[in-house]
Amino acid sequence: MAAVLASGSGAVLSHLTAGQLWDILPSRSSDIEVTRPGFSRKRRHIRAHRSSLADDESLVLDHIPVTSLSRTIFDLAGILDRSGLERAINEAEVRQLTDRLSVPDLLARHPRRRGASRLRDVFADWTADGGITANDFEAAFSALVVSYRLSMPRFNADIAVRGRFFKVDAMWEAQKVIVELDGRAAHGTRSAFERDRERDRLLLLAGWRVVRITWRQLRDTPELIAADLRELLERPATSTLRG
């Protein structure tokens, strides 16, 4: 808040600092970034960006003026690499954060702004991924198993671990290997995120090796997935860490 006040009228937190306030980026020690409509005097530990924001591109969060969630993601697209941008977007989705202004709205409003092309590519892929059903995902994974001559797993298998019962997407029981087809529709909420990580921990403690595979990985790098699975299936299973 001190940085915003020091930056003058119309200033708001933005970029990496806004991402941290929205809790979609990890905290880090760096200069505080603000955006304001005009020039401002350089101040130590404050990095000022000059831009005029529409009324719906900023708001007050935790009593601090900040760029809206969508505008924050748009600004991050201009400074993060693709993987960093995808992590931030995924974190916003997992936390179920919402904004009255959508990212596509901003892309239409600022089509040539820095980061627009990268953001368009990411959202195009995510939209395509969102149309993949669980049956499509399972069929594609089954085809990979057959194409690369891996042993066929049990699909949609039930497993009991420490008094808990889980259904897993694919399981090689003898090798104690489990594959989870990590679709965003099924695993994208905060409760599902927490539940999945708890299940992974319990399975690991019981000696199971859990591999999570996304649709994009299955589509773009099937040979790498097949090679990794083959190596894992040929490697002796670890012993149970705790009964």
LOVEXVO-229409 format. One record per residue (C-alpha): residue in three letters; residue number from 1; x, y, z. Coordinates in steps of 0.02 Angstrom, whole numbers, always signed. Last residue first. Layout:
BEGIN
rest	nr	u	v	w
ALA	NUM	X	Y	Z
...
//
This chain:
BEGIN
rest	nr	u	v	w
GLY	243	+106	-2524	+350
ARG	242	+235	-2391	+321
LEU	241	+368	-2369	+189
THR	240	+306	-2511	+81
SER	239	+447	-2579	-25
THR	238	+487	-2502	-190
ALA	237	+434	-2591	-348
PRO	236	+571	-2665	-456
ARG	235	+604	-2566	-617
GLU	234	+534	-2642	-777
LEU	233	+367	-2554	-758
LEU	232	+453	-2388	-725
GLU	231	+566	-2402	-877
ARG	230	+417	-2447	-987
LEU	229	+317	-2303	-914
ASP	228	+456	-2179	-951
ALA	227	+477	-2242	-1128
ALA	226	+289	-2236	-1162
ILE	225	+276	-2059	-1093
LEU	224	+422	-2002	-1199
GLU	223	+349	-2081	-1356
PRO	222	+179	-2004	-1323
THR	221	+251	-1826	-1320
ASP	220	+122	-1706	-1395
ARG	219	-48	-1789	-1368
LEU	218	-13	-1881	-1206
GLN	217	+79	-1730	-1137
ARG	216	-65	-1616	-1188
TRP	215	-193	-1733	-1109
THR	214	-100	-1731	-944
ILE	213	-14	-1881	-865
ARG	212	+6	-1909	-677
VAL	211	+117	-2054	-625
VAL	210	+91	-2136	-455
ARG	209	+213	-2264	-386
TRP	208	+132	-2373	-253
GLY	207	+229	-2427	-98
ALA	206	+93	-2398	+33
LEU	205	+172	-2233	+83
LEU	204	+164	-2179	-98
LEU	203	-21	-2223	-107
LEU	202	-57	-2120	+48
ARG	201	+36	-1970	-21
ASP	200	-47	-1981	-192
ARG	199	-218	-1990	-107
GLU	198	-183	-1833	-7
ARG	197	-124	-1744	-164
ASP	196	-281	-1793	-259
ARG	195	-395	-1736	-118
GLU	194	-312	-1565	-107
PHE	193	-326	-1535	-295
ALA	192	-504	-1602	-298
SER	191	-555	-1481	-159
ARG	190	-468	-1335	-248
THR	189	-553	-1373	-413
GLY	188	-462	-1423	-572
HIS	187	-452	-1612	-553
ALA	186	-599	-1679	-652
ALA	185	-613	-1541	-782
ARG	184	-425	-1516	-788
GLY	183	-391	-1694	-842
ASP	182	-247	-1783	-756
LEU	181	-254	-1960	-820
GLU	180	-189	-2046	-664
VAL	179	-69	-2190	-694
ILE	178	-33	-2313	-554
VAL	177	+118	-2427	-537
LYS	176	+133	-2564	-406
GLN	175	+228	-2679	-526
ALA	174	+112	-2825	-493
GLU	173	-43	-2713	-487
TRP	172	-18	-2617	-648
MET	171	-155	-2487	-625
ALA	170	-252	-2365	-733
ASP	169	-376	-2226	-690
VAL	168	-379	-2254	-502
LYS	167	-531	-2280	-391
PHE	166	-493	-2260	-206
PHE	165	-543	-2346	-46
ARG	164	-471	-2295	+123
GLY	163	-434	-2416	+265
ARG	162	-246	-2395	+251
VAL	161	-250	-2412	+61
ALA	160	-388	-2503	-34
ILE	159	-386	-2502	-225
ASP	158	-523	-2499	-355
ALA	157	-475	-2504	-538
ASN	156	-542	-2385	-671
PHE	155	-430	-2471	-800
ARG	154	-325	-2624	-764
PRO	153	-160	-2609	-855
MET	152	-111	-2684	-1023
SER	151	+73	-2729	-1039
LEU	150	+163	-2603	-1147
ARG	149	+175	-2634	-1332
TYR	148	+205	-2454	-1386
SER	147	+48	-2447	-1493
VAL	146	-56	-2546	-1368
VAL	145	-15	-2438	-1217
LEU	144	-35	-2280	-1323
ALA	143	-205	-2338	-1383
SER	142	-259	-2365	-1202
PHE	141	-203	-2188	-1163
ALA	140	-305	-2118	-1307
ALA	139	-459	-2219	-1256
GLU	138	-443	-2162	-1075
PHE	137	-431	-1979	-1126
ASP	136	-577	-1991	-1246
ASN	135	-682	-2079	-1112
ALA	134	-639	-1944	-985
THR	133	-698	-1813	-1109
ILE	132	-586	-1691	-1203
GLY	131	-670	-1524	-1238
GLY	130	-575	-1436	-1100
ASP	129	-410	-1479	-1185
ALA	128	-462	-1378	-1338
THR	127	-505	-1229	-1229
TRP	126	-340	-1247	-1138
ASP	125	-244	-1252	-1301
ALA	124	-329	-1096	-1368
PHE	123	-306	-1012	-1200
VAL	122	-119	-1041	-1204
ASP	121	-100	-983	-1384
ARG	120	-201	-825	-1353
LEU	119	-96	-785	-1200
ARG	118	+65	-802	-1298
SER	117	-2	-687	-1436
ALA	116	-65	-558	-1312
GLY	115	+100	-552	-1215
ARG	114	+141	-373	-1266
ARG	113	-17	-284	-1320
ARG	112	-73	-308	-1499
PRO	111	-251	-369	-1470
HIS	110	-287	-252	-1322
ARG	109	-478	-246	-1308
ALA	108	-509	-414	-1391
LEU	107	-374	-493	-1284
LEU	106	-450	-409	-1132
ASP	105	-621	-484	-1167
PRO	104	-538	-654	-1195
VAL	103	-458	-635	-1021
SER	102	-629	-608	-943
LEU	101	-688	-453	-850
ARG	100	-805	-486	-702
ASP	99	-663	-586	-624
THR	98	-660	-755	-538
LEU	97	-541	-852	-428
GLN	96	-579	-1037	-409
ARG	95	-416	-1069	-315
VAL	94	-379	-1209	-438
GLU	93	-421	-1093	-583
ALA	92	-307	-953	-521
GLU	91	-170	-1082	-491
ASN	90	-192	-1148	-667
ILE	89	-175	-974	-739
ALA	88	-15	-943	-639
ARG	87	+58	-1112	-687
GLU	86	+16	-1082	-870
LEU	85	+105	-914	-866
GLY	84	+260	-992	-790
SER	83	+260	-1129	-921
ARG	82	+238	-1003	-1062
ASP	81	+379	-888	-1008
LEU	80	+333	-743	-896
ILE	79	+348	-557	-938
GLY	78	+212	-513	-1065
ALA	77	+91	-649	-1011
LEU	76	+106	-581	-833
ASP	75	+20	-420	-889
PHE	74	-128	-518	-959
ILE	73	-137	-625	-801
THR	72	-143	-466	-696
ARG	71	-275	-392	-812
SER	70	-381	-548	-788
LEU	69	-363	-545	-598
SER	68	-397	-359	-587
THR	67	-249	-241	-565
VAL	66	-223	-188	-385
PRO	65	-281	-55	-262
ILE	64	-246	-122	-85
HIS	63	-380	-146	+50
ASP	62	-360	-337	+42
LEU	61	-403	-324	-143
VAL	60	-465	-160	-217
LEU	59	-505	-159	-403
SER	58	-423	-136	-572
GLU	57	-458	-177	-754
ASP	56	-645	-140	-745
ASP	55	-618	+48	-733
ALA	54	-505	+47	-887
LEU	53	-320	+60	-851
SER	52	-206	+192	-925
SER	51	-28	+129	-934
ARG	50	+145	+178	-872
HIS	49	+236	+44	-774
ALA	48	+326	+89	-613
ARG	47	+457	-18	-526
ILE	46	+469	+26	-342
HIS	45	+619	-29	-237
ARG	44	+694	+147	-236
ARG	43	+585	+278	-315
LYS	42	+590	+348	-490
ARG	41	+476	+497	-509
SER	40	+313	+456	-594
PHE	39	+252	+467	-773
GLY	38	+67	+449	-807
PRO	37	-76	+325	-797
ARG	36	-6	+216	-657
THR	35	+49	+35	-645
VAL	34	+142	-30	-493
GLU	33	+278	-159	-466
ILE	32	+361	-185	-297
ASP	31	+545	-226	-321
SER	30	+591	-404	-282
SER	29	+592	-531	-143
ARG	28	+479	-674	-192
SER	27	+310	-742	-146
PRO	26	+248	-880	-259
LEU	25	+126	-830	-397
ILE	24	-63	-855	-404
ASP	23	-90	-782	-232
TRP	22	-187	-630	-296
LEU	21	-64	-523	-198
GLN	20	+81	-621	-275
GLY	19	+14	-597	-450
ALA	18	-9	-412	-413
THR	17	+174	-401	-365
LEU	16	+226	-493	-524
HIS	15	+127	-375	-638
SER	14	+25	-240	-549
LEU	13	-8	-143	-389
VAL	12	-114	+10	-425
ALA	11	-78	+195	-459
GLY	10	-219	+313	-504
SER	9	-151	+461	-406
GLY	8	+29	+448	-349
SER	7	+167	+318	-341
ALA	6	+201	+341	-155
LEU	5	+23	+288	-113
VAL	4	+42	+128	-215
ALA	3	+212	+89	-139
ALA	2	+145	+117	+37
MET	1	+0	+0	+0
//
